[in-house]
């Protein structure tokens, strides 16, 4: 049996971004600044890799501290009770030369659902120090209400303050572990 190769996220060269419609007319972009994850693979092409990921709610940053505090509150993520969002892959299948379907269990606020994301392999190379790095961009869309994020504000004019669909854009660089 082939030996598994372990990879760890390089947080210095990775970012987790989300976008959500605000008042239906504009988009708010936010980041999670603190996260960790790993990739374990037995194939050179990464197919069937096992991926696990966790991000820390307290590190949310939408460039507006009042909004960030609201997002950490029980009305949204409830960071005190559910400090992390986690993801564990159940399938990682190649669909094209550098394209993969990533399916896994996403847990937010204690609710776990299967989600399907798209992963694009950016390639791999060695850095100045001889470490092997591999890059992926993971994108997808989830409905926040599926995960208990049901807070709804409505303006006087009747516009919904926060959209239901959350777009995810995750750029990850993995470092091969010795």
VMD Tcl script that draws the C-alpha trace (Angstrom):
set ca {
  {0.00 0.00 0.00}
  {1.25 3.46 -0.90}
  {2.39 5.67 1.95}
  {0.26 8.71 2.60}
  {1.83 12.12 2.09}
  {0.85 14.73 4.64}
  {0.49 18.40 3.80}
  {-0.26 21.29 6.19}
  {-1.78 24.67 5.36}
  {0.74 27.48 5.17}
  {-1.32 30.27 6.81}
  {1.12 32.97 5.67}
  {0.22 32.20 2.05}
  {-3.45 31.31 2.39}
  {-6.69 33.23 2.82}
  {-10.31 32.45 3.57}
  {-12.73 34.98 2.10}
  {-16.51 35.12 2.03}
  {-18.94 37.42 0.26}
  {-22.56 38.10 1.11}
  {-25.13 40.45 -0.39}
  {-25.95 43.45 1.77}
  {-29.31 45.20 1.27}
  {-29.54 43.14 -1.95}
  {-27.61 45.81 -3.87}
  {-24.01 45.50 -2.72}
  {-21.63 42.85 -1.48}
  {-19.80 42.69 1.84}
  {-16.50 40.83 1.78}
  {-15.01 39.34 4.90}
  {-12.12 37.15 5.93}
  {-11.31 34.64 8.61}
  {-7.75 35.46 9.70}
  {-7.07 32.33 11.79}
  {-7.47 28.78 10.47}
  {-5.67 25.47 10.17}
  {-5.97 22.42 8.01}
  {-4.31 19.45 6.45}
  {-4.32 17.36 3.34}
  {-3.38 13.71 3.18}
  {-2.86 12.08 -0.17}
  {-1.75 8.74 -1.60}
  {-1.88 9.82 -5.27}
  {0.44 12.25 -7.05}
  {-2.55 13.99 -8.62}
  {-4.23 14.61 -5.22}
  {-7.34 12.62 -6.21}
  {-9.03 11.00 -3.20}
  {-7.05 13.25 -0.85}
  {-8.44 13.61 2.65}
  {-8.87 17.23 3.62}
  {-9.71 18.67 7.00}
  {-10.05 22.30 7.87}
  {-11.03 24.47 10.83}
  {-11.42 28.21 11.05}
  {-11.77 30.33 14.15}
  {-14.90 32.50 14.36}
  {-13.13 35.02 16.60}
  {-10.84 35.88 13.70}
  {-13.69 37.15 11.48}
  {-12.88 40.48 9.81}
  {-15.31 42.41 7.63}
  {-13.41 45.70 8.04}
  {-16.08 46.96 10.43}
  {-15.64 46.04 14.09}
  {-19.29 46.59 15.11}
  {-20.44 44.21 12.38}
  {-17.72 41.70 13.34}
  {-18.94 41.70 16.95}
  {-22.50 41.16 15.74}
  {-21.35 38.21 13.61}
  {-19.63 36.65 16.66}
  {-22.76 37.10 18.78}
  {-25.45 34.44 19.38}
  {-27.57 36.09 16.64}
  {-25.08 34.77 14.09}
  {-22.13 32.43 14.73}
  {-22.27 32.35 18.55}
  {-18.48 32.19 18.81}
  {-18.59 31.62 22.58}
  {-20.48 28.34 22.16}
  {-19.25 27.33 18.68}
  {-15.71 28.75 18.32}
  {-14.90 26.98 15.06}
  {-16.32 26.15 11.65}
  {-15.00 22.78 10.50}
  {-14.86 20.90 7.22}
  {-13.94 17.25 6.58}
  {-13.84 15.92 3.05}
  {-15.79 12.83 2.04}
  {-14.68 12.89 -1.61}
  {-12.10 14.69 -3.77}
  {-12.52 13.76 -7.44}
  {-10.72 15.05 -10.51}
  {-13.16 16.40 -13.10}
  {-10.68 17.98 -15.51}
  {-6.92 18.56 -15.77}
  {-6.69 20.95 -12.81}
  {-10.31 20.85 -11.60}
  {-11.74 18.84 -8.73}
  {-15.08 18.37 -7.03}
  {-14.62 18.62 -3.28}
  {-17.45 17.16 -1.20}
  {-17.43 17.13 2.55}
  {-19.15 17.73 5.84}
  {-19.30 21.39 6.84}
  {-20.16 22.09 10.48}
  {-21.36 25.55 11.49}
  {-23.01 26.26 14.85}
  {-23.28 22.55 15.60}
  {-25.12 21.81 12.32}
  {-23.38 19.49 9.86}
  {-24.36 19.30 6.20}
  {-22.70 17.90 3.11}
  {-21.51 20.63 0.74}
  {-19.97 20.48 -2.73}
  {-17.24 22.94 -3.61}
  {-15.05 23.40 -6.67}
  {-11.27 23.16 -6.27}
  {-8.78 24.34 -8.84}
  {-5.21 23.09 -8.57}
  {-2.77 25.94 -9.11}
  {0.31 23.71 -9.29}
  {3.19 22.85 -7.03}
  {6.74 24.08 -6.71}
  {9.64 24.30 -4.29}
  {10.21 27.50 -2.34}
  {13.59 29.12 -1.61}
  {14.12 26.72 1.29}
  {13.46 23.56 -0.69}
  {9.96 23.01 0.76}
  {7.39 21.60 -1.65}
  {4.25 23.75 -1.85}
  {0.94 23.09 -3.61}
  {-1.78 25.65 -4.22}
  {-5.54 25.36 -4.59}
  {-8.40 27.80 -5.00}
  {-11.65 26.48 -3.53}
  {-14.92 28.20 -4.43}
  {-18.57 27.55 -3.74}
  {-21.80 28.81 -2.39}
  {-23.73 27.83 0.74}
  {-27.04 28.98 2.17}
  {-26.39 30.40 5.64}
  {-29.89 29.40 6.82}
  {-29.02 25.70 6.30}
  {-26.54 26.16 9.16}
  {-28.76 27.95 11.65}
  {-27.59 31.44 10.67}
  {-31.16 32.67 10.43}
  {-30.91 36.27 11.68}
  {-32.78 38.56 9.33}
  {-32.86 42.29 9.46}
  {-35.31 44.12 7.23}
  {-35.07 47.82 6.46}
  {-38.03 50.20 6.67}
  {-38.34 49.88 2.90}
  {-38.60 46.10 3.24}
  {-35.15 45.18 1.91}
  {-33.46 42.19 3.47}
  {-30.24 43.32 5.14}
  {-28.22 40.11 4.68}
  {-28.50 37.72 1.74}
  {-28.90 34.00 2.30}
  {-26.21 32.83 -0.10}
  {-22.63 33.02 1.09}
  {-19.94 32.82 -1.60}
  {-16.69 31.24 -0.48}
  {-13.30 31.95 -2.04}
  {-10.51 30.08 -0.32}
  {-6.93 30.27 -1.56}
  {-4.76 27.70 0.15}
  {-1.11 26.88 -0.05}
  {-0.14 23.52 1.41}
  {3.39 22.68 2.56}
  {4.49 19.06 2.19}
  {5.46 17.60 5.56}
  {8.67 15.61 5.91}
}
mol new
graphics top color blue
foreach p $ca { graphics top sphere $p radius 0.5 }
foreach p [lrange $ca 0 end-1] q [lrange $ca 1 end] { graphics top cylinder $p $q radius 0.2 }
display resetview
